[in-house]
């Protein structure tokens, strides 16, 4: 999968994860990074748990769903380990 495909899938998955997790958001670049890392996490989990050979393989619905699930997991982990701001 080319770098442009990773960016597009990452942007869509990161944006969807931000909408579902109802946070302040991470901005355009942050959503892309969250989505790309989420695609790696989701792809690893899909291959390890379900035995899917290549779960993220282009800009298609399956790739976006796998990246979205990974991005939601990543956002949940980031929020669990983030320190609350002190006022």
mmCIF file of the C-alpha atoms, coordinates in Angstrom:
data_MODEL
# 
_entry.id   MODEL 
# 
loop_
_atom_site.group_PDB 
_atom_site.id 
_atom_site.type_symbol 
_atom_site.label_atom_id 
_atom_site.label_alt_id 
_atom_site.label_comp_id 
_atom_site.label_asym_id 
_atom_site.label_entity_id 
_atom_site.label_seq_id 
_atom_site.pdbx_PDB_ins_code 
_atom_site.Cartn_x 
_atom_site.Cartn_y 
_atom_site.Cartn_z 
_atom_site.occupancy 
_atom_site.B_iso_or_equiv 
_atom_site.pdbx_formal_charge 
_atom_site.auth_seq_id 
_atom_site.auth_comp_id 
_atom_site.auth_asym_id 
_atom_site.auth_atom_id 
_atom_site.pdbx_PDB_model_num 
ATOM 1  C CA . UNK A 1 1  ? 0.000   0.000   0.000  1.00 0.00 ? 1  UNK A CA 1 
ATOM 2  C CA . UNK A 1 2  ? 1.413   3.369   -0.977 1.00 0.00 ? 2  UNK A CA 1 
ATOM 3  C CA . UNK A 1 3  ? 2.044   6.278   1.350  1.00 0.00 ? 3  UNK A CA 1 
ATOM 4  C CA . UNK A 1 4  ? -0.918  8.197   -0.067 1.00 0.00 ? 4  UNK A CA 1 
ATOM 5  C CA . UNK A 1 5  ? -3.217  5.277   0.738  1.00 0.00 ? 5  UNK A CA 1 
ATOM 6  C CA . UNK A 1 6  ? -1.885  5.130   4.309  1.00 0.00 ? 6  UNK A CA 1 
ATOM 7  C CA . UNK A 1 7  ? -2.518  8.871   4.706  1.00 0.00 ? 7  UNK A CA 1 
ATOM 8  C CA . UNK A 1 8  ? -6.064  8.659   3.328  1.00 0.00 ? 8  UNK A CA 1 
ATOM 9  C CA . UNK A 1 9  ? -6.989  5.606   5.416  1.00 0.00 ? 9  UNK A CA 1 
ATOM 10 C CA . UNK A 1 10 ? -5.292  7.158   8.454  1.00 0.00 ? 10 UNK A CA 1 
ATOM 11 C CA . UNK A 1 11 ? -7.179  10.426  8.054  1.00 0.00 ? 11 UNK A CA 1 
ATOM 12 C CA . UNK A 1 12 ? -10.552 8.718   7.722  1.00 0.00 ? 12 UNK A CA 1 
ATOM 13 C CA . UNK A 1 13 ? -9.938  6.266   10.571 1.00 0.00 ? 13 UNK A CA 1 
ATOM 14 C CA . UNK A 1 14 ? -8.491  8.923   12.876 1.00 0.00 ? 14 UNK A CA 1 
ATOM 15 C CA . UNK A 1 15 ? -11.363 11.299  12.212 1.00 0.00 ? 15 UNK A CA 1 
ATOM 16 C CA . UNK A 1 16 ? -13.951 8.548   12.800 1.00 0.00 ? 16 UNK A CA 1 
ATOM 17 C CA . UNK A 1 17 ? -12.215 7.501   16.018 1.00 0.00 ? 17 UNK A CA 1 
ATOM 18 C CA . UNK A 1 18 ? -12.224 11.110  17.208 1.00 0.00 ? 18 UNK A CA 1 
ATOM 19 C CA . UNK A 1 19 ? -15.951 11.372  16.503 1.00 0.00 ? 19 UNK A CA 1 
ATOM 20 C CA . UNK A 1 20 ? -16.785 8.106   18.276 1.00 0.00 ? 20 UNK A CA 1 
ATOM 21 C CA . UNK A 1 21 ? -14.541 8.720   21.292 1.00 0.00 ? 21 UNK A CA 1 
ATOM 22 C CA . UNK A 1 22 ? -15.922 12.281  21.700 1.00 0.00 ? 22 UNK A CA 1 
ATOM 23 C CA . UNK A 1 23 ? -12.776 14.102  22.587 1.00 0.00 ? 23 UNK A CA 1 
ATOM 24 C CA . UNK A 1 24 ? -11.236 17.426  21.850 1.00 0.00 ? 24 UNK A CA 1 
ATOM 25 C CA . UNK A 1 25 ? -9.625  15.922  18.777 1.00 0.00 ? 25 UNK A CA 1 
ATOM 26 C CA . UNK A 1 26 ? -6.001  15.884  17.739 1.00 0.00 ? 26 UNK A CA 1 
ATOM 27 C CA . UNK A 1 27 ? -6.180  18.103  14.648 1.00 0.00 ? 27 UNK A CA 1 
ATOM 28 C CA . UNK A 1 28 ? -5.648  17.068  11.047 1.00 0.00 ? 28 UNK A CA 1 
ATOM 29 C CA . UNK A 1 29 ? -2.074  15.818  11.428 1.00 0.00 ? 29 UNK A CA 1 
ATOM 30 C CA . UNK A 1 30 ? -2.851  14.168  14.771 1.00 0.00 ? 30 UNK A CA 1 
ATOM 31 C CA . UNK A 1 31 ? -5.846  12.345  13.265 1.00 0.00 ? 31 UNK A CA 1 
ATOM 32 C CA . UNK A 1 32 ? -3.693  11.087  10.396 1.00 0.00 ? 32 UNK A CA 1 
ATOM 33 C CA . UNK A 1 33 ? -1.010  9.838   12.790 1.00 0.00 ? 33 UNK A CA 1 
ATOM 34 C CA . UNK A 1 34 ? -3.606  8.239   15.116 1.00 0.00 ? 34 UNK A CA 1 
ATOM 35 C CA . UNK A 1 35 ? -5.229  6.580   12.086 1.00 0.00 ? 35 UNK A CA 1 
ATOM 36 C CA . UNK A 1 36 ? -1.962  5.265   10.647 1.00 0.00 ? 36 UNK A CA 1 
ATOM 37 C CA . UNK A 1 37 ? -0.817  3.863   13.994 1.00 0.00 ? 37 UNK A CA 1 
ATOM 38 C CA . UNK A 1 38 ? -4.360  2.544   14.471 1.00 0.00 ? 38 UNK A CA 1 
ATOM 39 C CA . UNK A 1 39 ? -4.100  0.779   11.114 1.00 0.00 ? 39 UNK A CA 1 
ATOM 40 C CA . UNK A 1 40 ? -0.908  -0.910  12.298 1.00 0.00 ? 40 UNK A CA 1 
ATOM 41 C CA . UNK A 1 41 ? -2.544  -1.952  15.588 1.00 0.00 ? 41 UNK A CA 1 
ATOM 42 C CA . UNK A 1 42 ? -5.760  -3.064  13.886 1.00 0.00 ? 42 UNK A CA 1 
ATOM 43 C CA . UNK A 1 43 ? -3.860  -4.921  11.180 1.00 0.00 ? 43 UNK A CA 1 
ATOM 44 C CA . UNK A 1 44 ? -1.767  -6.745  13.765 1.00 0.00 ? 44 UNK A CA 1 
ATOM 45 C CA . UNK A 1 45 ? -4.843  -7.715  15.776 1.00 0.00 ? 45 UNK A CA 1 
ATOM 46 C CA . UNK A 1 46 ? -6.811  -8.791  12.697 1.00 0.00 ? 46 UNK A CA 1 
ATOM 47 C CA . UNK A 1 47 ? -3.974  -11.032 11.538 1.00 0.00 ? 47 UNK A CA 1 
ATOM 48 C CA . UNK A 1 48 ? -3.263  -12.455 14.990 1.00 0.00 ? 48 UNK A CA 1 
ATOM 49 C CA . UNK A 1 49 ? -6.853  -13.027 16.106 1.00 0.00 ? 49 UNK A CA 1 
ATOM 50 C CA . UNK A 1 50 ? -8.713  -13.737 12.860 1.00 0.00 ? 50 UNK A CA 1 
ATOM 51 C CA . UNK A 1 51 ? -5.868  -14.978 10.667 1.00 0.00 ? 51 UNK A CA 1 
ATOM 52 C CA . UNK A 1 52 ? -6.503  -12.387 7.949  1.00 0.00 ? 52 UNK A CA 1 
ATOM 53 C CA . UNK A 1 53 ? -3.487  -12.354 5.640  1.00 0.00 ? 53 UNK A CA 1 
ATOM 54 C CA . UNK A 1 54 ? -3.439  -8.650  4.668  1.00 0.00 ? 54 UNK A CA 1 
ATOM 55 C CA . UNK A 1 55 ? -6.181  -6.705  6.475  1.00 0.00 ? 55 UNK A CA 1 
ATOM 56 C CA . UNK A 1 56 ? -5.052  -3.207  5.450  1.00 0.00 ? 56 UNK A CA 1 
ATOM 57 C CA . UNK A 1 57 ? -4.410  -3.292  1.722  1.00 0.00 ? 57 UNK A CA 1 
ATOM 58 C CA . UNK A 1 58 ? -5.580  -0.076  0.098  1.00 0.00 ? 58 UNK A CA 1 
ATOM 59 C CA . UNK A 1 59 ? -8.366  2.432   0.395  1.00 0.00 ? 59 UNK A CA 1 
ATOM 60 C CA . UNK A 1 60 ? -11.390 0.198   0.878  1.00 0.00 ? 60 UNK A CA 1 
ATOM 61 C CA . UNK A 1 61 ? -14.054 -0.406  3.507  1.00 0.00 ? 61 UNK A CA 1 
ATOM 62 C CA . UNK A 1 62 ? -12.279 -3.310  5.220  1.00 0.00 ? 62 UNK A CA 1 
ATOM 63 C CA . UNK A 1 63 ? -9.043  -1.333  5.578  1.00 0.00 ? 63 UNK A CA 1 
ATOM 64 C CA . UNK A 1 64 ? -10.910 1.652   7.004  1.00 0.00 ? 64 UNK A CA 1 
ATOM 65 C CA . UNK A 1 65 ? -12.805 -0.533  9.504  1.00 0.00 ? 65 UNK A CA 1 
ATOM 66 C CA . UNK A 1 66 ? -9.620  -2.287  10.647 1.00 0.00 ? 66 UNK A CA 1 
ATOM 67 C CA . UNK A 1 67 ? -7.783  1.046   10.979 1.00 0.00 ? 67 UNK A CA 1 
ATOM 68 C CA . UNK A 1 68 ? -10.773 2.578   12.787 1.00 0.00 ? 68 UNK A CA 1 
ATOM 69 C CA . UNK A 1 69 ? -10.866 -0.217  15.368 1.00 0.00 ? 69 UNK A CA 1 
ATOM 70 C CA . UNK A 1 70 ? -7.127  0.135   15.926 1.00 0.00 ? 70 UNK A CA 1 
ATOM 71 C CA . UNK A 1 71 ? -7.444  3.931   16.204 1.00 0.00 ? 71 UNK A CA 1 
ATOM 72 C CA . UNK A 1 72 ? -10.226 3.620   18.805 1.00 0.00 ? 72 UNK A CA 1 
ATOM 73 C CA . UNK A 1 73 ? -8.017  1.261   20.818 1.00 0.00 ? 73 UNK A CA 1 
ATOM 74 C CA . UNK A 1 74 ? -5.109  3.701   20.514 1.00 0.00 ? 74 UNK A CA 1 
ATOM 75 C CA . UNK A 1 75 ? -7.207  6.706   21.601 1.00 0.00 ? 75 UNK A CA 1 
ATOM 76 C CA . UNK A 1 76 ? -8.502  4.731   24.590 1.00 0.00 ? 76 UNK A CA 1 
ATOM 77 C CA . UNK A 1 77 ? -4.930  3.833   25.593 1.00 0.00 ? 77 UNK A CA 1 
ATOM 78 C CA . UNK A 1 78 ? -3.763  7.440   25.140 1.00 0.00 ? 78 UNK A CA 1 
ATOM 79 C CA . UNK A 1 79 ? -6.579  8.738   27.316 1.00 0.00 ? 79 UNK A CA 1 
ATOM 80 C CA . UNK A 1 80 ? -5.942  6.104   29.974 1.00 0.00 ? 80 UNK A CA 1 
ATOM 81 C CA . UNK A 1 81 ? -2.280  7.037   30.371 1.00 0.00 ? 81 UNK A CA 1 
ATOM 82 C CA . UNK A 1 82 ? -2.606  10.811  29.886 1.00 0.00 ? 82 UNK A CA 1 
ATOM 83 C CA . UNK A 1 83 ? -2.373  12.917  32.988 1.00 0.00 ? 83 UNK A CA 1 
ATOM 84 C CA . UNK A 1 84 ? -5.240  15.306  33.660 1.00 0.00 ? 84 UNK A CA 1 
ATOM 85 C CA . UNK A 1 85 ? -4.351  18.987  33.468 1.00 0.00 ? 85 UNK A CA 1 
ATOM 86 C CA . UNK A 1 86 ? -3.945  20.734  36.818 1.00 0.00 ? 86 UNK A CA 1 
ATOM 87 C CA . UNK A 1 87 ? -5.463  24.149  37.245 1.00 0.00 ? 87 UNK A CA 1 
# 
